Amino acid sequence: METSTILILCSIGLCAGILSGFIGVGGGIIIVPALIYFIGLSQHQAQGVSLLLMLPPIGILAVMNYYKGLEMDKQYLWYAGIMAVCFVIGGFFGSKLSLKLSPEKVKFFFGLIMLIVAIKMIWSGSKYISK
């Protein structure tokens, strides 16, 4: 692996980690497009790499900071546990569906979902900026 590739991967990971810890975005919003456009992976490859990198560390230090800083109720641990189980099941079926479609179609749906979410967030956030 070339040094430039390692530096790009480090930059992608660092940016995704900072944004994840700062505003709680899922790594896929940053990592998947970055792997496609900077490394040249296909949509399917980028999604697989993004999911693989999230298996072990998934924000352990960020979660610890939030847990300590907010004195989170144990009920929230149950929320996360229930969602994690369902996330694993959903990930299994979602990946099966994705692999049945062409990378171009998956890329289209990925971008469309990001666009819809972005528009909703900008719209709802702009109400507070104008005050």
Buried (B, 14 or more C-beta within 10 A) or exposed (E): EEEEEEEBBEEBBEBBBEBBBEEEEBBBBBBBBBBBEEBEBBBBBBBBBBBEBBEEEEBEEBEEEBEEEEEBEEEEEEEEEEEEEEEEEEEEEEBEEBEEBEBEEBBEEBEEEBEEEEEEEEEEEEEEEEE
